[in-house]
Amino acid sequence: MADAPLSIAQVAPSRRGAAPGASEFVDRVSAELAGRGHEVLRIGTGDPVKRLLGAKSARSLDIVHVHEPFAPSISSAALRHSYALNVATFHAPQERVLSTQVARPLVEIFFGRIDARTVTSSATAELLGRYFPARYELVEPAVEGRDWAAVTDELEALYRRLIARRHPEGGDAELRERISSRPLIEVDLHMHTDHSGDCATPVEVLLQTARDRGLGAIAITDHNEVSGALEARRIAADFDDLEVIVAEEVKTAEQGEVIGLFLEEKIPKGLTMAETIAAIREQGGLVYVPHPFDRFHSVPDYEHLLDIVEEVDILEVFNPRVAVTAFNEEAVRFASKYRIVPGAGSDSHVAQGLGSVRVRIHDFEGPAEFLEAMRDADITRKHKNLVYVQALKLLQTTGRPKAPKRRVPDAKPVRGGKPRKRRPASKS
């Protein structure tokens, strides 16, 4: 329902505000929103922000609106803990030396969680633009000829624009019901073969290792190539216990990498993100964003990710090759607030890493059933030492000068799993 009431937290550094004019702004807007039937939660200094805004409260809040979210303050703490859509309003046109100079890298991380930024004056926009470049929308406070109802109208419209970008809940209930009686299988959604320039694992070794480790389906996501996945699917056609999803991890021009699942043809690298997504759609594929916040990978920055949020079918929320745990946690947070289907994959470049993270879903046929199966997925992790698998990758892919990759002599499948029970002949 377009005009359904919203649940909104208004967070200010103190209950009466710390910046001149900010306290009246928050008080008046909160009163207007409550008068329109919205549920408004006021949070100020001293309130238990983690309990009020943490993951367990995420579904009860639509919007967290923070005011003057510079560190240290209750507003910056709100950005740290919020799992809802975040709006920030910057009021005072003055530099905060601690935030813009001393703690700027940390502040930028938390500002990266803001989904819409507003300012109450053009002077504030100019100041913020120098230190934290982004899009800032001007929402002026009430002045002569402009009342607080008009201010609230603009903010309410902004809230609803953000809400409209969330993915719908539930998906295709009829399709999910149809596949719910099928057996559960374990899937690894991100891996590479020697058709990727930075991997030396032969297709046959990957397939045998996947079968030995009990995987029921795998997505082969070679860099800018589908030949390895097509070869694997051809070989696996003789198996009755392993399905291969043909996929590709595509390097876009300047906006990071994106994976297309369920492809038939190679998508060239170097296109824009929008062009790459269009190419995936043309093949009837699904858009899967890998390691979205890992600053050590080629990833779309937050602004570019916001630009494509409606187009993302699956967001990778766990990748064991991500060295900093917080990067995976950022992905969980983003998927939660935009209601994007979460996914995971080992990103294995050596057979030893295969299946180190698994997604348990109901058996499926084709992209539509797969996406619905993923809505009820369980993601499990199996411990693999990151340094160990990275060292193996280095040993297997470093050769003579001008030979960045070499095949592993006498490569063999990696044992040490529980073979999966064979798939029934019919999925219906």
SEKE-29023 format. One record per atom (N, C-alpha, C): z, y negated, x negated. Coordinates in steps of 0.1 Angstrom, whole numbers, padded with zeros to 4 digits, always signed. Each point is the difference from the previous one (the first is absolute). Layout:
REM residues N
ZYX/...
This chain:
REM residues 428
+0000+0012-0008/+0000-0012+0008/+0000-0012-0009/-0009-0009+0003/-0002-0012-0009/+0012-0009-0001/+0006-0002+0012/+0012-0009+0000/+0013+0007+0000/+0001+0012-0005/+0012+0007-0001/+0010-0007-0009/+0013+0000+0004/+0010-0007-0009/+0001+0007-0014/+0003-0008-0010/+0001+0004-0013/+0014+0000-0005/+0003+0008-0010/+0013+0000-0007/-0002-0007-0014/+0007-0011-0001/-0003-0009-0012/+0013-0004-0006/+0001+0002-0014/+0011-0004-0008/-0003-0013-0006/+0008-0010+0002/-0001-0013-0007/+0010-0001-0011/-0004-0001-0013/+0009+0001-0011/-0001-0013-0008/+0012-0006-0001/+0001-0013-0007/+0012+0001-0010/-0001-0008-0011/+0011+0001-0010/+0014-0003+0005/+0002-0006+0011/+0013-0001+0006/-0003-0002+0015/+0011+0002+0008/-0002-0001+0014/-0005-0014+0004/+0004-0010-0008/-0004-0014+0003/-0011-0005-0009/-0005+0009-0008/-0011-0003-0009/+0004-0008-0013/-0007+0002-0011/+0004-0006-0012/-0009-0012-0003/-0012+0000+0005/-0010-0011-0003/+0000-0010+0012/-0001-0013-0003/-0001-0010+0011/-0011+0003+0010/+0004+0000+0012/-0010+0003+0010/-0002+0015+0003/+0002+0009-0009/-0002+0014+0002/+0009+0006+0011/+0013-0005+0000/+0010+0005+0009/-0004-0003+0014/-0005-0012+0003/-0004-0004+0013/-0013+0008+0004/-0009+0002-0009/-0012+0008+0002/+0004+0014+0005/+0008+0007-0007/+0004+0013+0003/+0007+0001+0013/+0010-0010+0002/+0007+0000+0013/-0009-0002+0012/-0008-0010-0001/-0009-0003+0011/-0010+0011+0004/-0006+0005-0011/-0010+0011+0002/+0007+0012+0006/+0011+0004-0005/+0007+0011+0004/+0004-0001+0015/+0005-0012+0004/+0003-0002+0014/-0012+0000+0009/-0011-0005-0004/-0013+0001+0007/-0004+0014+0002/+0000+0008-0011/-0004+0014+0001/+0009+0008+0009/+0013-0002-0001/+0009+0007+0009/-0003-0004+0015/-0003-0013+0002/-0002-0004+0014/-0013+0006+0006/-0009+0004-0009/-0012+0007+0005/+0001+0015+0001/+0012+0005-0002/+0003+0014+0003/-0001+0009-0013/-0002-0006-0012/+0000+0008-0012/+0014+0002-0004/+0002+0012-0007/+0013+0003-0006/+0001-0007-0014/+0009-0008-0002/+0001-0008-0012/+0013+0004-0007/-0001+0004-0013/+0011+0003-0008/+0002-0010-0011/+0011-0008+0000/+0002-0010-0010/+0008+0006-0012/-0006-0001-0012/+0007+0005-0012/+0002-0011-0010/+0012-0001-0005/+0003-0011-0009/+0009+0006-0012/+0003-0009-0009/+0008+0004-0011/+0013+0007+0004/+0002+0011-0007/+0012+0008+0003/-0003+0012+0010/-0011+0000+0007/-0003+0011+0009/-0005+0012-0008/+0002+0012+0006/-0004+0012-0007/-0015+0003+0001/-0007-0007-0008/-0015+0000+0002/-0006+0014-0002/+0005+0007-0010/-0005+0014-0002/+0001+0008+0012/+0012+0000+0006/+0002+0008+0012/-0009-0005+0012/-0001-0013+0001/-0007-0005+0012/-0016+0001-0002/-0005+0000-0012/-0014+0000-0002/-0006+0012-0007/+0008+0010-0004/-0004+0011-0008/-0009+0009+0008/-0004+0011-0007/-0009+0010+0006/+0004+0005+0013/+0013+0003+0002/+0005+0005+0013/-0002-0010+0011/-0001-0013-0003/-0001-0010+0011/-0015-0004+0001/-0009+0006-0008/-0014-0005+0000/-0007+0000+0013/+0002+0011+0008/-0007+0001+0012/+0006-0009+0011/+0012-0005-0002/+0005-0009+0011/-0004-0014-0002/-0006-0004-0011/-0004-0014-0002/-0015-0001-0002/-0006-0010+0007/-0014-0002-0002/-0003-0010-0011/+0008-0010-0001/-0002-0011-0010/+0013-0003-0007/+0000-0002-0013/+0011-0006-0007/-0006-0014-0005/+0006-0011+0004/-0005-0013-0003/+0011-0006-0010/-0004-0001-0012/+0009-0006-0011/-0003-0014-0003/+0011-0008-0002/-0002-0014-0003/+0005-0003-0014/-0008-0007-0008/+0003-0003-0014/+0005+0012-0007/-0010+0010-0002/+0004+0013-0006/+0000+0000-0015/+0006-0010-0006/+0001-0001-0014/+0012+0008-0005/+0000+0006-0012/+0011+0007-0005/+0010-0009-0007/+0013+0003+0001/+0006+0010+0008/+0004-0006+0014/-0002+0007+0010/+0003-0005+0014/+0000+0012+0009/+0005-0003+0012/+0000+0011+0011/-0014+0002+0004/-0009-0010-0001/-0014+0002+0004/-0008+0009-0010/+0003-0002-0013/-0006+0009-0010/+0005+0014+0001/+0013+0001+0004/+0005+0014+0002/-0006+0006+0012/-0003-0008+0010/-0007+0006+0012/-0014+0005-0004/-0007-0007-0008/-0013+0006-0005/+0002+0013-0007/+0011+0000-0008/+0002+0013-0007/+0002+0012+0009/+0007-0002+0011/+0004+0011+0008/-0009+0002+0013/-0008-0010+0004/-0007+0001+0012/-0011+0010+0000/-0001+0008+0011/-0012+0009+0002/-0008-0005+0012/+0002-0012+0004/-0008-0005+0011/-0010-0010-0005/-0008-0005+0009/-0010-0011-0004/+0008-0012-0004/-0004-0006-0011/+0008-0012-0005/-0008-0013+0000/+0006-0010+0006/-0005-0013+0000/+0009-0009-0008/-0005-0009-0008/+0008-0009-0008/-0003-0014+0003/+0010-0008+0002/-0002-0015+0001/+0007-0007-0011/-0008-0008-0007/+0005-0008-0011/+0001-0015+0005/+0012-0005-0002/+0003-0013+0006/+0000-0012-0010/+0009+0000-0010/+0002-0011-0009/-0011-0001-0010/-0006-0011-0002/-0010-0002-0011/+0006-0003-0013/+0008+0009-0005/+0007-0002-0013/-0001+0013-0008/-0001-0001-0013/-0001+0012-0009/+0013+0007-0001/+0001+0013+0001/+0012+0008-0003/-0002+0006-0014/+0006-0006-0009/-0002+0004-0014/+0003+0014-0003/+0011+0006+0006/+0003+0014-0002/-0011+0009+0005/-0006-0003+0012/-0010+0008+0005/-0014-0002-0006/-0003-0012-0004/-0014-0003-0005/-0001+0002-0015/+0012+0000-0007/-0001+0001-0014/+0008+0013-0005/+0013+0000+0002/+0008+0011-0006/-0003+0013+0007/+0001+0001+0013/-0001+0013+0007/-0014+0002+0007/-0010-0007-0005/-0013+0000+0007/-0006+0014+0002/+0000+0009-0010/-0006+0013+0002/+0007+0008+0011/+0014-0001+0001/+0007+0007+0011/-0003-0007+0013/-0001-0013+0001/-0002-0007+0012/-0014+0004+0005/-0010+0001-0009/-0014+0004+0004/+0000+0013+0006/+0008+0010-0004/+0000+0013+0006/+0005-0001+0014/+0011-0007+0003/+0004-0001+0013/-0009-0009+0009/-0006-0010-0006/-0010-0008+0008/-0012+0009+0003/-0002+0010-0008/-0011+0009+0003/+0002+0008+0013/+0012-0001+0006/+0003+0007+0012/-0002-0009+0012/-0004-0012-0002/-0002-0010+0011/-0014+0002+0006/+0000+0002+0013/-0013+0002+0007/-0006-0012+0006/+0007-0011+0001/-0005-0013+0004/+0009-0011-0005/-0006-0010-0006/+0008-0011-0006/-0002-0013+0007/+0010-0007+0004/-0001-0013+0006/+0008-0011-0008/-0004-0012+0002/+0007-0011-0006/+0001-0011+0011/+0010-0008-0002/+0003-0011+0010/-0006-0013-0004/-0006-0001-0012/-0007-0012-0004/-0011+0003-0010/-0009-0009-0001/-0011+0002-0010/+0005-0001-0014/+0010-0008-0002/+0006-0002-0014/+0006+0014-0004/+0007+0007+0009/+0005+0013-0004/-0011+0010-0003/-0011-0001+0008/-0011+0009-0003/-0006-0002-0014/-0001-0013-0003/-0005-0003-0014/+0009+0005-0011/+0013-0002+0002/+0009+0005-0010/+0000+0015-0001/+0000+0007+0011/+0000+0015-0001/-0013+0005-0005/-0011-0007+0003/-0013+0005-0005/-0001+0000-0015/+0007-0009-0006/+0000+0000-0015/+0007+0011-0006/+0011+0005+0006/+0008+0010-0006/-0003+0014+0006/-0003+0001+0013/-0002+0012+0006/-0013-0001+0009/-0011+0001-0006/-0013-0002+0008/-0001+0010+0011/-0003-0005+0012/-0002+0009+0011/-0005-0009+0012/-0002+0006+0011/-0004-0008+0012/+0013-0005+0007/+0001-0013+0002/+0012-0005+0007/-0005-0008+0013/+0006+0004+0011/-0003-0006+0013/+0010-0011+0003/-0005-0012+0003/+0008-0011+0003/+0005+0001+0015/+0014+0000+0001/+0006+0000+0013/+0011-0011-0001/-0003-0012+0005/+0008-0011-0001/+0012+0000+0010/+0011-0005-0004/+0011-0001+0010/-0003-0010+0011/+0009-0001+0009/-0002-0009+0011/+0002-0015-0005/-0010-0008+0004/+0000-0014-0003/-0004-0007+0012/-0001-0013+0000/-0004-0008+0011/-0014+0005+0006/+0000+0004+0012/-0012+0005+0007/-0001+0015-0002/+0009+0006-0006/-0001+0015-0002/+0015+0006+0002/+0001+0009+0009/+0013+0005+0003/+0002+0014-0006/+0012+0006+0001/+0003+0013-0006/-0007+0011+0007/-0004-0002+0012/-0008+0010+0007/-0013+0002-0006/-0006-0011-0005/-0013+0001-0006/+0001+0007-0014/+0011-0003-0007/+0003+0007-0013/+0001+0015+0002/+0008+0003+0011/+0002+0014+0003/-0013+0007+0004/-0009-0007+0008/-0013+0005+0004/-0007+0005-0013/-0001-0008-0010/-0007+0003-0012/+0005+0012-0007/+0014+0001-0001/+0006+0011-0007/-0002+0013+0009/+0002-0001+0013/-0002+0011+0008/-0014+0006-0001/-0010-0009+0000/-0014+0004-0002/-0002+0008-0013/+0007-0006-0011/-0001+0007-0013/+0007+0013+0000/+0011+0002+0007/+0007+0013+0001/-0010+0010+0007/-0006-0005+0010/-0008+0010+0008/-0013+0004-0008/-0005-0010-0008/-0012+0004-0008/+0004+0011-0010/+0012-0001-0006/+0005+0010-0009/+0002+0013+0007/+0006+0000+0012/+0003+0012+0008/-0013+0007+0003/-0010-0008+0003/-0013+0006+0004/-0007+0008-0011/+0005-0003-0013/-0006+0007-0011/+0006+0014-0003/+0011+0002+0007/+0006+0014-0002/-0008+0010+0006/+0000+0012-0006/-0008+0011+0006/+0007+0005+0012/-0007+0005+0010/+0006+0005+0013/+0008+0012-0003/+0011+0002+0007/+0008+0012-0001/-0006+0011+0008/+0003+0012-0005/-0004+0012+0009/-0013+0006-0003/-0010-0008-0003/-0013+0006-0003/-0006+0007+0013/-0008+0011-0002/-0006+0007+0010/+0009+0012+0004/+0008-0003+0011/+0010+0010+0004/-0006+0013+0004/-0012+0000+0007/-0006+0012+0004/-0004+0009-0012/-0006-0007-0010/-0004+0007-0012/+0011+0006-0008/+0011-0008-0001/+0012+0005-0007/+0006+0012+0007/+0000+0000+0014/+0005+0011+0007/-0009+0013-0003/-0013-0002-0001/-0009+0011-0002/+0003+0007-0013/+0003-0008-0011/+0002+0006-0013/+0014+0004-0003/+0009-0004+0009/+0015+0003-0002/+0003+0014-0001/-0008+0009+0006/+0003+0014+0000/-0006+0008-0012/-0007-0007-0008/-0006+0006-0011/+0010+0002-0012/-0003+0009-0009/+0010+0002-0011/+0001-0013-0009/+0011-0001-0006/+0002-0010-0010/-0006+0003-0014/-0006-0009-0006/-0005+0002-0014/+0005-0011-0008/-0001+0002-0014/+0004-0011-0009/-0013-0005-0007/+0000-0013-0001/-0012-0007-0005/+0004-0010-0011/-0009+0000-0010/+0001-0010-0011/-0012-0009+0002/+0002-0013+0001/-0011-0010+0004/-0006-0008-0011/+0004+0003-0013/-0005-0009-0010/+0000+0008-0013/-0012+0003-0005/-0001+0008-0013/-0014-0002-0006/-0001+0004-0013/-0012-0002-0007/-0005+0013-0007/-0013+0000-0002/-0006+0011-0008/-0007-0006-0012/-0007+0009-0008/-0007-0005-0012/-0012-0008+0004/-0002-0003+0013/-0011-0009+0004/+0005-0014-0001/+0013-0002-0002/+0005-0013-0003/+0001-0002-0015/-0003-0012-0004/-0001-0003-0014/+0014+0002-0008/+0011-0001+0008/+0013+0001-0007/+0007+0013+0003/-0008+0011+0004/+0006+0013+0003/-0008+0011-0006/+0006+0010-0004/-0007+0012-0006/+0002+0013+0007/+0005-0001+0012/+0003+0013+0008/-0013+0004+0007/-0005+0012-0003/-0012+0006+0006/+0003+0002+0015/-0010-0001+0008/+0001+0002+0014/+0006+0014+0003/-0005+0010-0006/+0005+0014+0002/+0015+0001-0002/+0005-0006-0011/+0014+0000-0003/+0008-0007+0010/-0005-0011+0005/+0007-0008+0010/+0002+0008+0013/-0011+0007+0004/+0000+0008+0012/+0009+0012-0001/+0000+0007-0011/+0009+0011-0002/+0014-0004+0000/+0003-0011-0007/+0014-0005+0000/+0005-0004+0014/-0009-0007+0007/+0004-0004+0014/+0003+0012+0008/-0008+0011-0001/+0002+0012+0008/+0013+0007-0004/+0002+0001-0013/+0012+0006-0006/+0013-0007+0005/-0001-0013+0001/+0012-0008+0004/+0001-0002+0015/-0008+0007+0008/+0002+0001+0014/-0005-0012+0008/-0009-0008-0006/-0005-0011+0007/-0011+0005+0010/+0000-0006+0012/-0009+0004+0010/-0012-0009+0000/+0001-0012-0005/-0011-0010-0001/+0003-0009-0011/-0011-0005-0006/+0001-0010-0011/-0011-0010+0002/+0003-0012-0004/-0010-0011+0000/-0003-0003-0015/-0013+0003-0004/-0004-0003-0014/-0006-0014+0000/+0007-0008-0008/-0003-0015+0000/-0004-0005-0013/-0011+0006-0006/-0004-0005-0013/-0004-0015+0000/+0002-0006-0012/-0004-0014-0001/-0015-0002+0001/-0003-0008+0010/-0014-0004+0002/-0010+0011+0000/+0004+0012+0005/-0009+0012+0000/+0005+0010+0011/-0010+0006+0006/+0003+0011+0010/-0005+0013-0005/-0007+0001-0011/-0006+0013-0004/+0010+0011-0002/+0011-0003-0006/+0011+0010-0002/+0005+0005+0014/+0002-0009+0009/+0005+0004+0013/-0010+0008+0008/-0013-0003-0001/-0010+0008+0006/-0002+0014-0006/+0002+0000-0013/-0001+0013-0007/+0012+0009+0005/+0012-0006+0001/+0012+0007+0004/-0001+0005+0014/-0006-0009+0009/-0001+0005+0014/-0010+0011+0001/-0011+0000-0008/-0009+0011+0000/+0006+0013-0004/+0008+0000-0011/+0007+0012-0005/+0011+0004+0010/+0007-0009+0006/+0011+0003+0009/-0005+0005+0014/-0013-0001+0002/-0006+0005+0012/+0002+0015+0001/+0001+0007-0011/+0003+0014+0000/+0014+0004+0001/+0009-0010+0001/+0014+0003+0001/+0004-0002+0015/+0010+0007+0005/+0005-0002+0013/+0014-0006+0000/+0005-0005-0011/+0013-0005-0001/+0001-0014-0007/-0011-0007-0002/+0000-0013-0006/-0012-0008+0005/+0003-0012+0005/-0010-0009+0004/-0001-0012-0010/-0012-0004-0003/-0002-0012-0009/-0005-0012+0008/+0007-0011-0001/-0004-0012+0005/-0008-0008-0010/-0012-0003+0002/-0008-0007-0009/+0004-0015+0000/+0003-0005-0011/+0006-0014-0001/-0005-0007-0013/+0003-0013+0000/-0004-0007-0012/+0010-0012-0002/+0005-0002-0012/+0008-0012-0003/-0009-0010-0006/-0003-0011+0008/-0010-0009-0003/+0006-0013-0006/-0006-0004-0011/+0005-0013-0007/-0009-0011+0007/+0007-0009+0006/-0007-0012+0006/-0002-0010-0010/-0007-0011+0004/-0004-0010-0010/+0012-0007-0006/+0009-0005+0008/+0012-0007-0005/+0012+0002+0008/+0000+0010+0009/+0011+0002+0009/+0007+0013-0001/-0001+0007-0011/+0006+0012-0002/-0007+0012+0005/+0007+0011+0001/-0006+0013+0004/+0003+0004+0014/-0009+0007+0006/+0003+0005+0014/-0007+0014+0000/+0006+0009+0008/-0005+0014+0001/-0007+0001+0014/-0011+0006-0001/-0007+0005+0013/+0002+0014+0001/+0006+0005+0012/+0001+0014+0003/-0010+0004+0009/-0005+0013-0001/-0010+0006+0009/-0013-0007-0002/-0005+0000-0013/-0013-0006-0003/-0010+0011-0002/-0013-0004-0001/-0010+0009-0003/-0009-0005-0012/+0001-0013-0002/-0008-0007-0010/+0008-0009-0009/-0004-0002-0012/+0007-0008-0009/-0002-0015+0004/+0011-0007-0001/+0000-0015+0003/+0001-0007-0014/-0010-0009-0003/+0000-0006-0013/+0012-0009-0002/+0005+0000-0013/+0010-0009-0003/-0005-0015-0001/+0009-0009+0000/-0004-0014-0002/-0003-0008+0012/+0001+0006+0012/-0001-0007+0013/+0012-0007+0003/+0000-0010+0009/+0012-0006+0005/+0008+0010+0007/+0013-0003+0003/+0008+0009+0008/-0006+0002+0013/-0004-0011+0007/-0006+0001+0013/-0012+0009+0000/-0009-0002-0010/-0012+0008-0001/+0003+0015-0002/+0011+0003-0008/+0003+0013-0002/+0006+0007+0012/+0008-0007+0007/+0006+0005+0013/-0012+0003+0010/-0009-0009+0000/-0011+0001+0010/-0008+0013-0004/-0002+0002-0013/-0007+0012-0005/+0007+0013+0004/+0014+0000-0001/+0008+0011+0004/-0002+0003+0015/+0000-0011+0008/-0001+0001+0015/-0014+0006+0004/-0010-0005-0008/-0014+0005+0003/-0001+0015-0001/+0008+0006-0008/+0000+0015-0002/+0010+0007+0009/+0007-0008+0009/+0010+0006+0009/+0013+0003-0007/+0002-0006-0012/+0012+0003-0008/+0012-0008+0004/+0011+0004-0006/+0013-0007+0001/+0003-0009-0012/+0007-0011+0002/+0003-0009-0011/+0015+0003-0004/+0001+0004-0013/+0013+0003-0005/+0003-0009-0012/+0011-0007+0000/+0003-0009-0011/+0010+0006-0010/-0005+0003-0012/+0009+0007-0010/+0009-0010-0007/+0012+0005-0005/+0010-0008-0008/-0002-0015+0002/+0003-0004+0013/-0004-0014+0003/+0008-0011-0007/+0012+0003-0005/+0008-0011-0006/+0003+0003-0015/-0007+0010-0005/+0002+0003-0014/-0007-0010-0009/+0007-0009-0007/-0006-0010-0008/-0006+0005-0013/+0001+0014-0002/-0006+0006-0012/-0013+0006+0004/-0004+0000+0012/-0012+0005+0005/-0009-0011+0005/-0012+0003+0002/-0009-0010+0006/+0002+0000+0015/+0007-0010+0005/+0004+0000+0015/-0004-0013+0006/-0002+0000+0013/-0002-0013+0007/+0013-0008+0000/+0000-0013-0003/+0012-0008+0000/+0004-0002+0015/+0012-0005+0002/+0006+0000+0013/-0009-0008+0010/-0006-0011-0004/-0009-0008+0009/-0012+0009+0004/-0006+0007-0010/-0012+0008+0004/+0004+0012+0009/+0012+0005-0002/+0005+0011+0008/+0002-0005+0014/+0005-0012+0002/+0002-0006+0013/-0013-0002+0007/-0010-0003-0008/-0014-0003+0006/-0006+0013+0006/+0004+0012-0005/-0006+0012+0005/+0010+0009+0008/+0011-0006+0004/+0011+0009+0005/-0005+0008+0013/-0008-0006+0008/-0005+0007+0012/-0009+0011-0004/-0007+0000-0011/-0010+0010-0004/+0007+0012-0007/+0012-0001-0004/+0006+0011-0008/+0005+0011+0009/-0006+0012-0001/+0005+0011+0008/+0012+0006-0005/+0001+0002-0014/+0012+0006-0006/+0003-0007-0013/+0013-0003-0001/+0005-0007-0012/+0009+0010-0008/-0004+0001-0013/+0008+0009-0009/+0014-0005-0003/+0010+0006+0005/+0014-0005-0001/+0007+0008-0011/-0006+0011-0005/+0006+0006-0012/-0010+0006-0009/+0001-0004-0013/-0009+0005-0010/+0008+0003-0012/+0002+0012-0005/+0009+0003-0011/-0004-0006-0013/-0013-0004-0001/-0004-0007-0013/+0004-0014+0000/+0005-0006+0010/+0005-0014+0000/+0013+0000-0007/+0000-0008-0011/+0011+0001-0010/+0013-0007+0006/-0002-0010+0008/+0011-0008+0005/+0002+0003+0015/+0012+0005+0003/+0003+0005+0013/-0001-0011+0010/+0003-0012-0003/-0001-0011+0009/-0014-0002+0006/-0010+0003-0008/-0014-0001+0005/-0003+0009+0012/+0005+0013-0001/-0001+0009+0011/+0008-0005+0012/+0012-0006-0003/+0008-0005+0011/-0007-0012+0007/-0007-0008-0007/-0008-0011+0006/-0010+0005+0010/-0006+0011-0004/-0010+0006+0009/+0006+0006+0012/+0012+0006-0001/+0007+0004+0012/+0003-0011+0010/+0004-0011-0006/+0004-0012+0008/-0013-0006+0007/-0011-0001-0007/-0012-0005+0006/-0005+0009+0011/-0001+0013-0003/-0004+0009+0011/+0008+0000+0012/+0013-0002-0002/+0010+0000+0011/-0003-0013+0009/-0001-0011-0006/-0001-0012+0008/-0013-0002+0007/-0011+0006-0006/-0013-0001+0007/-0004+0013+0007/+0010+0009+0000/-0002+0013+0008/-0012+0008-0005/-0003-0001-0013/-0011+0008-0006/+0005+0014-0003/-0009+0009+0002/+0003+0014-0002/+0003+0002-0015/+0011+0006-0004/+0003+0002-0014/-0006+0012-0005/-0004+0000-0013/-0005+0011-0007/+0005+0002-0014/-0003+0010-0007/+0005+0003-0013/-0009+0009-0007/-0001-0001-0014/-0008+0010-0008/+0005+0000-0014/-0003+0010-0007/+0005+0002-0014/-0007-0009-0009/-0012-0004+0003/-0009-0008-0009/-0001+0008-0013/-0001+0013+0001/+0000+0009-0011/-0013-0002-0008/+0002-0002-0014/-0011+0001-0009/+0000+0012-0009/+0011+0008+0002/+0001+0013-0007/+0005+0010+0011/-0004+0012-0002/+0004+0011+0010/+0015+0001+0002/+0007-0003-0011/+0015+0001+0001/+0006-0009+0010/-0006-0011+0003/+0006-0009+0009/-0004+0002+0015/-0009+0010+0002/-0005+0002+0014/+0011+0005+0009/+0001-0006+0012/+0010+0004+0010/+0014-0006-0003/+0001-0009-0010/+0014-0006-0002/+0005-0008+0011/-0009-0004+0009/+0004-0006+0013/-0009+0007+0010/+0006+0003+0011/-0008+0007+0011/+0002-0006+0013/-0010+0000+0008/+0001-0005+0014/-0002+0012+0009/+0010+0003+0008/+0000+0011+0009/-0005-0004+0014/-0011+0005+0005/-0006-0004+0012/-0005+0012+0008/-0004-0002+0012/-0006+0011+0008/-0015+0001-0005/-0005+0012+0001/-0014+0003-0005/-0009-0009+0009/-0012-0003-0006/-0008-0010+0006/-0015+0003-0003/-0009-0006+0008/-0014+0000-0002/-0005-0014+0001/-0006-0005-0011/-0006-0013+0000/+0010-0012-0001/-0005-0012-0002/+0008-0012-0002/+0009-0004+0012/-0005+0002+0012/+0008-0005+0011/+0013+0009+0002/-0002+0013-0001/+0012+0009+0001/+0009-0002-0012/-0006-0002-0012/+0008-0002-0012/+0009-0013+0002/-0006-0011+0005/+0008-0012+0001/+0012+0002+0010/-0003+0007+0011/+0011+0003+0010/+0010+0009-0006/-0004+0010-0008/+0009+0009-0006/+0009-0008-0010/-0005-0010-0007/+0008-0007-0009/+0011-0009+0006/-0002-0003+0013/+0011-0008+0007/+0013+0008+0001/-0001+0013-0001/+0013+0008+0001/+0003+0007-0013/-0006-0006-0011/+0001+0007-0013/+0014-0001-0006/+0004+0010-0007/+0012+0000-0009/-0005+0000-0014/+0005-0010-0008/-0003-0001-0014/+0011+0005-0008/-0003+0010-0009/+0010+0006-0009/-0004-0002-0014/+0010-0001-0009/-0003-0002-0014/+0005+0012-0008/-0007+0004-0010/+0005+0010-0009/+0000-0006-0014/+0011+0002-0007/+0003-0007-0012/-0011+0004-0011/-0006-0011-0005/-0009+0002-0011/+0003-0011-0010/+0002+0003-0013/+0003-0010-0010/-0012-0009-0002/+0001-0013+0003/-0011-0009-0002/-0005-0001-0014/+0009-0001-0009/-0004+0000-0014/-0008+0012-0004/+0005+0012+0004/-0007+0013-0003/-0014+0000+0005/-0002-0003+0013/-0014+0001+0005/-0009-0011-0005/+0006-0012-0003/-0008-0011-0007/-0004+0004-0014/+0009+0007-0007/-0003+0005-0013/-0011+0010+0000/+0000+0009+0010/-0010+0010+0001/-0014-0006+0003/+0000-0010+0009/-0012-0008+0003/-0006-0006-0013/+0009-0006-0008/-0005-0006-0012/-0006+0010-0010/+0007+0012-0001/-0005+0010-0009/-0013+0006+0005/-0002+0001+0013/-0011+0007+0005/-0012-0010+0001/+0002-0013+0000/-0011-0009+0002/-0004-0008-0012/+0008+0001-0011/-0003-0008-0012/-0007+0009-0010/-0012-0004-0003/-0009+0008-0010/-0004-0008-0011/-0011+0003-0006/-0006-0007-0011/-0004-0014+0005/-0002-0010-0010/-0005-0013+0004/-0013+0002+0008/-0002-0008+0010/-0011+0000+0009/+0000+0012+0009/+0011+0008+0000/+0001+0012+0008/+0013-0001+0008/+0001-0008+0010/+0013-0003+0006/+0005+0012+0008/-0008+0010+0002/+0004+0011+0008/-0005+0013-0006/+0007+0011+0001/-0005+0013-0005/+0005+0010+0010/-0007+0011+0001/+0005+0011+0009/+0010+0008-0008/+0010+0004+0007/+0011+0008-0006/-0005+0014-0003/+0001+0004-0013/-0004+0013-0003/+0007+0011+0008/-0008+0009+0005/+0006+0012+0008/+0010-0005+0010/-0004-0010+0008/+0010-0005+0010/+0002+0011+0010/+0013+0000+0004/+0004+0010+0010/+0009-0006+0011/+0000+0006+0012/+0009-0005+0010/+0014-0001-0004/+0008-0009+0005/+0014-0001-0003/+0008+0008+0010/+0007+0010-0004/+0008+0008+0009/+0013-0006+0003/+0007+0006+0009/+0013-0004+0003/+0002-0006+0014/-0007+0005+0009/+0002-0004+0014/+0001+0012+0009/+0001-0003+0013/+0000+0011+0010/-0013-0001+0007/-0009+0010-0001/-0013+0000+0007/+0002-0002+0015/-0009-0008+0005/+0001-0003+0014/-0005+0012+0009/+0006+0002+0011/-0005+0010+0009/-0014-0003+0005/-0008+0009+0002/-0014-0003+0003/-0001-0006+0014/-0009-0009+0001/-0002-0008+0013/-0006+0009+0010/+0005-0001+0013/-0006+0008+0011/-0015-0003+0001/-0007+0009+0006/-0015-0002+0001/-0003-0012+0009/+0007-0002+0010/-0003-0011+0009/+0012-0010+0000/-0004-0013+0001/+0010-0011+0001/+0003-0004+0014/-0007+0005+0010/+0002-0005+0013/+0013+0005+0006/
